[in-house]
Amino acid sequence: MALTARIEAAIDAAVARGQAGQVPSRLAAALDDAVRPGGARIRPTILLSVAMACGDDDPRLADAAAAALEIMHCASLVHDDLPCFDNADIRRGKPTVHRAYSEPLAVLTGDSLIVMAFESVLRAGLVRPERAIQLASILATRTGMPMGICAGQGWESEEKIDLSAYHQAKTGALFIAATQMGAVAAGQDAEPWEELGARIGEAFQVADDLRDALYDAEALGKPAGQDDLHDRPNAVSLLGVDGAVARLKDILAGAISSIPSCPGEAALAQMVRKTAERLTPMTEVRRTVPGE
């Protein structure tokens, strides 16, 4: 089964469990709306690619881990869009959850998705409890404090921001989770896979900074220029467009060289190259950037 089909089937199963029975209909609808359309599904794709490179000896567990990671990412987007944070009106080309369903339901949707993510891993891991515990631990570490996406969001409330720590937590955390969870789902150690996830996450953050600076809302499917609007530190303001593009290419080259030795090392390197191709073409489209 193609990776996309595996990911979507696992997400569908997790969401269906969350909508089963006598449930509040609007919250159930909001859960579905929060995960679809799915965007690039880049994090679960990385997770499954690593699992396959390591042997993928338990695809059911790997699929559940991939679904959990993407559901957690979707939860973070629902919360990021709230009025207390970005106050965004659109996400992936449609109204954000709080605009479509109300702010209280958006909070409950994000919370429900977080719980759903952990439930997905633990349910699938009943036959391999030691792996399930590790997967849940990695997901928790890369979601909360001090090294997860909650910490990343928290940096935006500080007077002085440590740019490296901010990027590692806000964006890099779930990419580290992707590589480490993929390895663990296939019965391998997590630690050697941290650097690859960190490098891919850093590259994605630089690419996201470039998209925010160079694209309009129609092209992004979400509000553009948010870094300038919220005075957030970003690669474009620090390095300029050309410098950020050069930095992106350097990071991706380093990511390939950091892949641990594994049976599917060559295929995994190709996946990283494809990721690079998906990230870099958008830098050819330019619009006026302050200071450029």
N, C-alpha and C positions, 0 to 999 in steps of 0.2 A: 504494500500500500504506500502511495506517495506520502511524503512527510505532511503536506498540507491536509490531506484527507485524514491522516492519523490525528493531527492536532484538532481539527474541527470536530471529528467524531468524539474525541475525549472531552472537549469543551461542551458539546451538545449534551453528553451524558451527565456531566456535572451540573449544568444549568437545569436540566430536566428534573434531577433529584431535588433541586432547590425550589422548583415550581410545583412539585407533586402534592396531592392532597388538598385539604381545605386551607387555602392560603389567600392572603390579601391580593386581589387581582392586579391592582396598579403596581404594587411592589414587584410582583412576579413579572409583569411586563417590563418594568424598569430594569430588572436583572438581565433580561434578554437584550434590551436596547443597549445596555452598557457594554456588552461583549460583541455586538454585531452592528455594522460590518467590522471585520476584524483587523483591518490594516495589514501591515506586512507580516505579522506574527513572527517577527525576527527572533525574539527571545526563545520561544519554544522550538523554533527551527534549529537554533544553535544547540539547544539542549538535546534534541533528538539526534543531531549530527554527531555530537560528542558521544552519546550513548552507542550509536552505530559504530563509530570508530573504535570503541572499547569492547565491541562484541554484541551489545544489545541482547543479552541472554534472557531478559524478562521484559519484552515489549509492553506488556500491560502496565507494568510499574513505570516504565519510561514515559508512556503516553499520559498516565495520570500525573506524573511530575510535570510534564510539558503543559498540561491543562492548568495545573495549579499555578505555575509560574505566570502564564498569560492571564489567568483570572486575577491574580494579585496585581499585575500591571494594570489591568482594566480598572480595578478598584482604586488604584492610585490616581488614575486619570479622572475618575468621577470626583474624587476629593480635591484634586488640583484645580478643577474647573469651578469649584464652589465660590460664591461671592467673597468669602473670607480669604481666599487665596487669589486665583487669577480672574475670577468673575467672568469666565468665558461664556459666550453665547453659542458657539459652534464647536463641534469636535467630529473629526472624520466626515465633514461635510453635512452634518445634521445638527439639530439643537442638542445642547448638552443635557444631561439627565436632569439637572436642577431646573433648567428652562422648560423641559418637556413635562416633568412630573411634580415639581416643587422642590424646594430646598430640603425640607425634612425627609422626603422620600429619597433624595440623592444621598443624604448622609446614611440612611438605612441601607440603601443599595450598596454603597461602598463597604459598609460594615459587613453586610451579608456576603459579599464576594470574598472578603478576607477570610471569613469563617469557611466558606465553600472551598477555598484554595487548600486549606489545611485538611479539610475533610476528604478531599479528593486523594491526597497522598496517603493518608492514614487508612482509608478504606481499601485502596489498591495494595497496600503493603501488609495486609494481614498474613500472607504466606511468607513474607520476608520482613518481619518486624524490625530487624536490625537496620536494614536499608531504609525503611519507612521513617524510623526515628532520626537517622542522619539527614534524610531529605527534609523532614519537618524542621530540624534544627537549622539547616542552611537557609531555608526559606525565612525562618524567624529572624536569624541574624541579619540577613540582607534586606529585611523589611523594617525592622525597628531601630532601636538605639543600641550601640553608638555608631554602627557602621551601615545602617540601612537607609531606605528611602525616606523614612520619617526624619532621620537626622538630616538628610539632604534638604527636606522642606524646612526644617528648623533653622538651617543656616541662613535662610532668607530673612529671618527675623533678627539677625545679629547686626550690630552696628559695623563691625569689621568682619569680612568674610574671608576665610581661608579657601582660596579658589580650588586648590587641589582636593582638599577634604570635601568641599561642596560638590564638585563634579564626581568624585569617587562614590559619594553616598547617594546623590540624587539620581545619577544616571548609571554609574558603574556597578552599583550594588546588584541589580537584577541581572546584569550580564555575567557577573561573577557567579551568581546563583545558577545561571543557565549552564555554564561549563562545569561547575562542581556537581550540580544535581544530575547532569547527564552522565558524568563519570560514576557517581554513586549508584544511580539506577542500574548501571551495568556491572556493579560489583567492584568498582575500582576506587582507589583513594581519592579524596577530594582535593587535598592540598596542592598537588602538582598542577592543577587546572586553574588555580586562582589568577596567575599572571595573564593567561590567555583571555579570560573573562574581563579582567581589568583593562587590558589593552583595547579589546573590542568596545568596551563601554566608553573609554576615553575617545575613541574614534567616533563613536555614535554621537557623543556630546558635542564634539567639534562640528560634525556634520549638521547637527540640530541647530547650533549657533549660526551656521552659515545659512541654513534654510530660513531661520527666523529673520535674518538680516536681508536676504536676497529675494525671498518669495513673498507674494501677497496672500491674503486670506483665502482667495479662491484656489490657488495652487496648493496651499497647505492643507486645506480642509479644516482650519482652525485659525484663530486670530494671529496675525503676523506682527512683528515688531514688539513682542512682549518683553524682550530683554531690555530694550531702551525704555519702554513704558514703565517698567518696574525697577529700572536702574540695577539690573542684575549683572554680575560679572560674566563675561563671555569671551570666547576666543577671538571673535571679530573685532571687538573694541580693543582687545589687548594686542593682537597681532596684525590686524587689517585682513582684508579678504584674501590676498595672495599668500600672506603668511599663514593664515588658517588653513588654506588649501594644502600648502606644503606640509604643515604639521599633520594634517589628516593622513596624507600619503605615508609619512614617516611612521606614524603609529600603526597603520595597517601592515606595513612591511615588518615591523617588530612583532606584531601579533602572529604572523605566519611563522616567524623564527622561534616563537615561544611555545609552539604546540608540543606537548610531551610525546615521547615515543609511545606508539600504540599501533595495533594492527591496521587501522584505517587512517593513518597519519596523512597519506597523500590525498585521499578523498576529503579529509577535513580541511587541509590546506586549500583545496579547490573551493570549498564552501566559503572560506574566509575571503578568497579572491573575488568570488561572486558578490559577497557582501560589500567589498570595496567598490565594485562596479556599480552597485545599487546606490552607494552613498555619494560617489564622486561626480556623476554626470550633472547633478543639479548645480554644481558650482560654475557651470558654463553659462547659466542664466544669471545675469546681473541686473540689479537696479541700483539707484543711488543710495549709498550708505553714508551716514554722517561721518565726516572725517576722511572720506575716501577722495 
